[in-house]
Amino acid sequence: MTGLREAHAHIAEHGRTMEMEALEGCRSLEACLERVAAAASRTPPDRWVLGYGLRIERWREPRWPTRPELDDAAGGRPVCLWSFDYHALIVNSAAMERAGISESTPDPEHGRIVRDEAGRPTGVMLEAAAKQVWAAAPAPSEAERREQVLAAVKDLAGHGFTEVHDLLAPTWLGPLLADLDDQGLLPVRTWVYPRLEELDAVLPTAAAWQRERVRLAGAKVFADGTLNSRTASMLTPYADPIPGMPRGQAMMSVEDLRAAIERVLGHGLGLAVHAIGDAAVRAALDAWEPYSRGDRRVRRAPGGPATVGAAGEFPAMRIEHAEVIDRDDVPRFAAMGVVCSVQPCHLLADVEALQRGVPHRLDRVFPLRELIDAGCTPGDLLWFGSDTPIVRPHPEDSLHAAVHRRRPGAPEQEAIAPGQAISATEARACFGPGPVTRRYAS
């Protein structure tokens, strides 16, 4: 397939992980520790061992490695291993020391340093705590960044994508993409969405680096965490919650989200809201509802998304992931012109996490059939992406998940919410381009 839109990617991270230790193939704790030991043997003593793709839900023994186990495997080198969802990681003692984390370090806001019964950090870091530790790891040089980004966009183009949306763009990404475009090295159109907190740093430079193929489309916020980390904000309790967090973690209130909407609309930009759990999805929709009834800064064509920008090229409101959606909220997407930007490929990865964490809500996982029937036209209001490097950027994965609702080769009875399956034609259309992209490209 060619001419596709990858609606949710992380370009810089995709390129960087191409140089990190890939752990998604591990099926046991022992296999993971063996991979870490092998990587450590190839790593200079002063360098970190960096890995990604941990899926402990699929291991024979679904638990994190202990800090002493990682210490033994690493031979004194700092180790940092990301969970595949990039909302949790585990580090060993050397990396914790480099990050300045001890038994007395308090949890950061919207984060947790997981501790054992004696109060000692286990090495597992959730949400903001994970980002705090990652900031201590050596960052790529400017030259390395360029090569990683170039490798990433070439790889994405190789999967048939002609347009890629970066949904957590670092402040330097737009200028770097523009430079690649000027040199004829950028094979895809790109939309960038920096963190809302970094928008003020991006705006003064945007006029200099925006191109026909490199656009500042909006900003991104996080309304919750993830299902695998049990931090996605849910309307009902998890079957196996984190102690003290029965329904996950709401990171923004409706009022916070409305303030974010107001801020981006003031700049003629859109808002992308990370919302995985059904409570977070509802909060995002509640926040947008007043604007859907009419706002001079927002355009709305019948049956299409609410848009912003000088040419109305960007969605004013898009909800990312929306992995669990309550039945009452499904029709609100089309009614209010909100783009539902989902990654069905996550269903293939999240089977165990869904079955263990939200067995009572499996019928609400990616309700694609209901969304389309309620007016979310594929490619216009229902968009597909991968969230790479969280999940590999292979469009056939989302196509299979959307149509069959189970892993390849799995029996039909293992399908999750089979009544939400859509046709192959509908699934392909979700990769665009819809009218928003056509207006931009024309």
SULMO-V321000 format. One record per residue. N is the residue number from 1. PSI is psi as a letter, one per 20 degrees, with the letter a starting at -180 (none if undefined). OMEGA is omega in degrees with one decimal (* if undefined). D_LAST is the distance of its C-alpha to the last C-alpha in whole Angstrom. Layout:
# SULMO-V321000
n-><N & N>
psi-><PSI & PSI>
omega-><OMEGA & OMEGA>
d_last-><D_LAST & D_LAST>
This chain:
# SULMO-V321000
n-><1 & 2 & 3 & 4 & 5 & 6 & 7 & 8 & 9 & 10 & 11 & 12 & 13 & 14 & 15 & 16 & 17 & 18 & 19 & 20 & 21 & 22 & 23 & 24 & 25 & 26 & 27 & 28 & 29 & 30 & 31 & 32 & 33 & 34 & 35 & 36 & 37 & 38 & 39 & 40 & 41 & 42 & 43 & 44 & 45 & 46 & 47 & 48 & 49 & 50 & 51 & 52 & 53 & 54 & 55 & 56 & 57 & 58 & 59 & 60 & 61 & 62 & 63 & 64 & 65 & 66 & 67 & 68 & 69 & 70 & 71 & 72 & 73 & 74 & 75 & 76 & 77 & 78 & 79 & 80 & 81 & 82 & 83 & 84 & 85 & 86 & 87 & 88 & 89 & 90 & 91 & 92 & 93 & 94 & 95 & 96 & 97 & 98 & 99 & 100 & 101 & 102 & 103 & 104 & 105 & 106 & 107 & 108 & 109 & 110 & 111 & 112 & 113 & 114 & 115 & 116 & 117 & 118 & 119 & 120 & 121 & 122 & 123 & 124 & 125 & 126 & 127 & 128 & 129 & 130 & 131 & 132 & 133 & 134 & 135 & 136 & 137 & 138 & 139 & 140 & 141 & 142 & 143 & 144 & 145 & 146 & 147 & 148 & 149 & 150 & 151 & 152 & 153 & 154 & 155 & 156 & 157 & 158 & 159 & 160 & 161 & 162 & 163 & 164 & 165 & 166 & 167 & 168 & 169 & 170 & 171 & 172 & 173 & 174 & 175 & 176 & 177 & 178 & 179 & 180 & 181 & 182 & 183 & 184 & 185 & 186 & 187 & 188 & 189 & 190 & 191 & 192 & 193 & 194 & 195 & 196 & 197 & 198 & 199 & 200 & 201 & 202 & 203 & 204 & 205 & 206 & 207 & 208 & 209 & 210 & 211 & 212 & 213 & 214 & 215 & 216 & 217 & 218 & 219 & 220 & 221 & 222 & 223 & 224 & 225 & 226 & 227 & 228 & 229 & 230 & 231 & 232 & 233 & 234 & 235 & 236 & 237 & 238 & 239 & 240 & 241 & 242 & 243 & 244 & 245 & 246 & 247 & 248 & 249 & 250 & 251 & 252 & 253 & 254 & 255 & 256 & 257 & 258 & 259 & 260 & 261 & 262 & 263 & 264 & 265 & 266 & 267 & 268 & 269 & 270 & 271 & 272 & 273 & 274 & 275 & 276 & 277 & 278 & 279 & 280 & 281 & 282 & 283 & 284 & 285 & 286 & 287 & 288 & 289 & 290 & 291 & 292 & 293 & 294 & 295 & 296 & 297 & 298 & 299 & 300 & 301 & 302 & 303 & 304 & 305 & 306 & 307 & 308 & 309 & 310 & 311 & 312 & 313 & 314 & 315 & 316 & 317 & 318 & 319 & 320 & 321 & 322 & 323 & 324 & 325 & 326 & 327 & 328 & 329 & 330 & 331 & 332 & 333 & 334 & 335 & 336 & 337 & 338 & 339 & 340 & 341 & 342 & 343 & 344 & 345 & 346 & 347 & 348 & 349 & 350 & 351 & 352 & 353 & 354 & 355 & 356 & 357 & 358 & 359 & 360 & 361 & 362 & 363 & 364 & 365 & 366 & 367 & 368 & 369 & 370 & 371 & 372 & 373 & 374 & 375 & 376 & 377 & 378 & 379 & 380 & 381 & 382 & 383 & 384 & 385 & 386 & 387 & 388 & 389 & 390 & 391 & 392 & 393 & 394 & 395 & 396 & 397 & 398 & 399 & 400 & 401 & 402 & 403 & 404 & 405 & 406 & 407 & 408 & 409 & 410 & 411 & 412 & 413 & 414 & 415 & 416 & 417 & 418 & 419 & 420 & 421 & 422 & 423 & 424 & 425 & 426 & 427 & 428 & 429 & 430 & 431 & 432 & 433 & 434 & 435 & 436 & 437 & 438 & 439 & 440 & 441 & 442>
psi-><q & r & k & q & p & o & i & o & r & n & g & g & h & g & h & h & i & i & j & r & o & p & j & h & i & p & j & r & g & g & h & g & h & h & h & g & g & g & h & h & h & i & p & q & h & j & q & q & o & p & r & r & j & p & m & h & h & j & q & g & n & m & q & q & q & r & g & h & g & h & g & g & h & i & k & i & q & p & p & o & p & p & q & h & i & k & j & q & r & q & q & a & h & g & h & g & g & h & i & k & p & a & h & i & p & q & p & r & p & k & r & p & o & p & q & a & h & j & j & p & p & i & i & p & p & q & c & h & h & g & h & g & g & h & h & i & q & p & q & q & r & g & h & g & g & g & h & g & g & g & h & g & h & g & g & g & h & i & j & j & p & i & p & p & p & o & k & l & p & q & h & i & g & g & h & g & g & h & g & h & g & h & j & k & i & o & i & q & q & p & p & p & n & r & q & h & i & j & h & h & h & h & g & h & i & h & h & h & i & p & r & h & j & o & q & o & h & b & r & q & r & o & i & a & c & r & g & h & i & k & i & p & o & q & h & q & q & q & h & m & r & p & p & i & m & h & k & b & o & p & i & q & r & h & g & g & h & h & h & g & g & h & g & h & h & i & j & k & r & r & p & p & o & o & o & g & q & h & h & h & g & g & g & g & g & h & h & h & g & h & h & i & j & p & p & h & i & p & q & o & q & p & i & a & q & p & r & r & r & h & j & k & i & q & p & h & p & p & p & p & f & l & h & p & p & q & h & h & i & g & i & h & g & h & h & j & k & p & p & o & o & r & n & h & h & h & h & h & h & j & g & g & h & g & h & h & g & l & h & i & j & h & i & j & p & m & m & g & g & h & g & g & h & j & j & n & p & p & h & g & i & o & q & q & a & h & k & p & j & g & q & q & l & o & h & h & g & h & g & g & g & h & h & i & k & r & q & p & i & q & q & h & i & i & q & p & m & h & i & j & q & r & r & h & g & g & g & h & h & i & j & a & p & a & h & g & h & h & g & h & i & none>
omega-><178.1 & 177.9 & -175.6 & 174.2 & 170.9 & -169.2 & 179.8 & 179.3 & 174.1 & -168.3 & -177.4 & -179.5 & 177.9 & 178.6 & -178.6 & -178.7 & 176.8 & 178.6 & -179.0 & 179.4 & -179.2 & -174.9 & -175.6 & -179.8 & -179.3 & 179.0 & 178.5 & 175.1 & -179.0 & -179.6 & 179.0 & -178.5 & 176.6 & 178.8 & 178.7 & -179.7 & 179.1 & 178.5 & 179.5 & -179.8 & 179.5 & -173.1 & 176.2 & -175.7 & -177.4 & -178.1 & 177.6 & 168.2 & -176.3 & 179.3 & 179.2 & 172.5 & 178.4 & 176.7 & -173.3 & 177.9 & -176.7 & -179.6 & 174.4 & 177.0 & -170.8 & 175.4 & 176.1 & 168.2 & 173.3 & 178.6 & 176.7 & 177.8 & 177.6 & 177.5 & -178.9 & -177.1 & -170.7 & 179.4 & 176.5 & 179.2 & 173.6 & 179.4 & 175.5 & -177.4 & -179.5 & 162.9 & -175.4 & -176.4 & 179.0 & 173.0 & 177.7 & 174.5 & 174.0 & 179.1 & 175.3 & -174.4 & -178.7 & 179.2 & 176.8 & 179.4 & 178.6 & -179.2 & 177.8 & -179.1 & 179.2 & 179.5 & -177.0 & -179.3 & 179.7 & 174.1 & 174.4 & 175.7 & -179.3 & 177.8 & 179.3 & 169.1 & -175.8 & -175.9 & 176.0 & -175.4 & 178.6 & 178.9 & 179.8 & 176.9 & 179.4 & -172.9 & 178.0 & -178.7 & -178.6 & 172.1 & -174.4 & 178.2 & 176.9 & -179.9 & 178.4 & 179.1 & -178.5 & 179.9 & 179.5 & 178.8 & -179.2 & 180.0 & 176.3 & 174.5 & 179.0 & 179.0 & 179.0 & 176.8 & -177.5 & -179.1 & 179.1 & 179.6 & 178.6 & 178.0 & -178.0 & -177.2 & 175.9 & 179.3 & 179.6 & 176.6 & 179.5 & 177.0 & 175.9 & -179.0 & 174.1 & 176.8 & -177.1 & 176.0 & 177.0 & -171.1 & 169.7 & -170.0 & 172.2 & -173.8 & -177.2 & -172.2 & -179.6 & 178.0 & -179.8 & 177.4 & 178.8 & 178.7 & 176.6 & 179.3 & -180.0 & -179.2 & 178.9 & -176.0 & -177.2 & -174.0 & -176.5 & 166.8 & -176.4 & 167.4 & 179.6 & 178.2 & 175.2 & 170.6 & 177.9 & -179.2 & -178.3 & -175.8 & -179.6 & 177.7 & -176.8 & -172.4 & -177.2 & -177.6 & -170.2 & -178.3 & -177.6 & -175.1 & 178.9 & 179.3 & 174.4 & -176.3 & 178.6 & -172.6 & 168.8 & -172.8 & -177.6 & 178.9 & -175.8 & 174.0 & 179.5 & 177.0 & 178.3 & -179.7 & -176.8 & 178.0 & -178.0 & 178.0 & -177.2 & 176.9 & 171.8 & -175.1 & -172.9 & 176.2 & 179.4 & -177.1 & 171.6 & 173.4 & -179.4 & -172.8 & 167.0 & 178.5 & -179.9 & -179.1 & -173.2 & -178.4 & -179.7 & -172.0 & 172.1 & -176.5 & 178.1 & 174.2 & 175.6 & 179.6 & 177.3 & -178.9 & 177.6 & 176.6 & 177.9 & 177.4 & -179.0 & -178.4 & -177.1 & 178.7 & 178.2 & 178.3 & -179.1 & -178.1 & 178.2 & 177.8 & 173.0 & -176.2 & 170.9 & 180.0 & -176.3 & -179.1 & -176.6 & 177.0 & 178.5 & 177.1 & 179.8 & 179.4 & 179.4 & 177.9 & 177.3 & -179.5 & -176.9 & -169.8 & -180.0 & -178.4 & -179.2 & -178.7 & 176.5 & 177.7 & -174.0 & -178.9 & -173.2 & 174.9 & 178.4 & 173.3 & -179.4 & 177.2 & -178.4 & -179.4 & 167.1 & -174.3 & 176.9 & -179.6 & -176.8 & 179.5 & -177.9 & -171.8 & -174.6 & 175.0 & 179.6 & -178.9 & 175.7 & 178.4 & -175.4 & 175.7 & 177.6 & -173.6 & 176.7 & -177.9 & 177.1 & -177.2 & -177.4 & -176.6 & -177.2 & -176.8 & -176.8 & -179.9 & -178.3 & -178.3 & -175.8 & 177.3 & -179.9 & 176.7 & 174.8 & -174.8 & -171.4 & 178.5 & -177.9 & 178.4 & 178.0 & 178.5 & -179.9 & -178.6 & -168.6 & -173.9 & -176.9 & 179.8 & 178.7 & -177.3 & -178.9 & -173.3 & -175.9 & -178.7 & -179.2 & -178.3 & -177.2 & -179.8 & -179.6 & -178.7 & 179.9 & -178.8 & -172.5 & 179.8 & -179.8 & -179.6 & -179.9 & -179.8 & 179.5 & 174.8 & 177.0 & -178.1 & 178.4 & -179.9 & 179.1 & 179.3 & 176.8 & -175.2 & 176.7 & 172.2 & -177.8 & -172.5 & 178.8 & 11.8 & 177.0 & 174.5 & -175.4 & -174.3 & -179.6 & -176.3 & -178.9 & 178.1 & 178.8 & 177.2 & 179.7 & -178.4 & -178.2 & -176.0 & -172.0 & 174.0 & 178.7 & 178.9 & 177.1 & 179.0 & 179.7 & 178.7 & -176.5 & -176.8 & 177.6 & 179.7 & 176.9 & -178.7 & -176.8 & 177.8 & 178.8 & 179.2 & 176.2 & -178.1 & 177.6 & 178.7 & 178.0 & -179.0 & 178.7 & -179.5 & -179.7 & 174.6 & 173.8 & 0.2 & 173.2 & -174.9 & 177.9 & -178.8 & -179.5 & 179.4 & -178.0 & -174.6 & -174.6 & *>
d_last-><21 & 18 & 14 & 16 & 15 & 18 & 19 & 22 & 23 & 25 & 24 & 27 & 30 & 29 & 29 & 33 & 34 & 33 & 36 & 38 & 41 & 39 & 42 & 40 & 42 & 45 & 47 & 50 & 51 & 53 & 50 & 48 & 51 & 52 & 48 & 49 & 52 & 51 & 48 & 50 & 52 & 50 & 49 & 51 & 53 & 51 & 48 & 46 & 46 & 42 & 41 & 39 & 38 & 42 & 42 & 45 & 45 & 45 & 48 & 52 & 53 & 50 & 51 & 50 & 52 & 54 & 54 & 57 & 56 & 53 & 55 & 57 & 55 & 53 & 56 & 56 & 52 & 50 & 48 & 45 & 43 & 40 & 40 & 37 & 35 & 36 & 37 & 41 & 43 & 46 & 48 & 51 & 54 & 53 & 49 & 51 & 53 & 50 & 48 & 51 & 52 & 55 & 57 & 57 & 53 & 52 & 49 & 46 & 44 & 42 & 43 & 47 & 49 & 50 & 54 & 57 & 60 & 62 & 59 & 58 & 54 & 53 & 50 & 48 & 45 & 43 & 40 & 40 & 44 & 42 & 39 & 42 & 44 & 41 & 40 & 44 & 43 & 42 & 38 & 36 & 37 & 34 & 34 & 34 & 31 & 29 & 30 & 30 & 26 & 25 & 27 & 26 & 22 & 23 & 25 & 22 & 20 & 23 & 23 & 20 & 17 & 14 & 14 & 17 & 18 & 21 & 23 & 26 & 25 & 28 & 27 & 27 & 24 & 21 & 23 & 24 & 21 & 19 & 22 & 22 & 18 & 20 & 22 & 20 & 21 & 18 & 17 & 15 & 12 & 15 & 15 & 19 & 22 & 25 & 28 & 28 & 32 & 30 & 27 & 29 & 30 & 26 & 25 & 27 & 25 & 21 & 20 & 22 & 20 & 17 & 14 & 10 & 12 & 15 & 14 & 17 & 17 & 20 & 24 & 26 & 29 & 32 & 34 & 36 & 37 & 37 & 39 & 40 & 42 & 43 & 41 & 38 & 39 & 41 & 42 & 45 & 47 & 46 & 49 & 50 & 48 & 49 & 52 & 51 & 48 & 48 & 45 & 43 & 42 & 40 & 38 & 37 & 38 & 36 & 37 & 36 & 32 & 32 & 33 & 30 & 27 & 29 & 28 & 25 & 24 & 25 & 23 & 20 & 20 & 20 & 23 & 24 & 27 & 29 & 31 & 33 & 36 & 36 & 38 & 35 & 32 & 34 & 35 & 31 & 30 & 33 & 32 & 29 & 30 & 31 & 28 & 27 & 29 & 27 & 26 & 24 & 22 & 21 & 18 & 19 & 17 & 20 & 20 & 18 & 18 & 19 & 16 & 17 & 15 & 14 & 11 & 13 & 11 & 14 & 17 & 20 & 22 & 22 & 25 & 26 & 28 & 30 & 32 & 35 & 34 & 37 & 37 & 37 & 34 & 31 & 31 & 30 & 26 & 25 & 27 & 26 & 22 & 23 & 21 & 23 & 23 & 25 & 27 & 29 & 30 & 32 & 34 & 35 & 37 & 38 & 40 & 44 & 42 & 41 & 45 & 47 & 45 & 44 & 46 & 46 & 42 & 41 & 40 & 37 & 35 & 32 & 32 & 29 & 31 & 32 & 28 & 26 & 29 & 29 & 25 & 23 & 21 & 20 & 17 & 16 & 19 & 21 & 20 & 22 & 22 & 25 & 26 & 27 & 30 & 32 & 31 & 30 & 26 & 27 & 24 & 27 & 29 & 27 & 27 & 31 & 32 & 30 & 31 & 35 & 35 & 38 & 38 & 38 & 41 & 43 & 44 & 43 & 45 & 44 & 40 & 39 & 38 & 38 & 37 & 34 & 33 & 30 & 29 & 27 & 24 & 24 & 24 & 21 & 19 & 20 & 18 & 15 & 12 & 12 & 10 & 10 & 9 & 6 & 5 & 6 & 4 & 0>
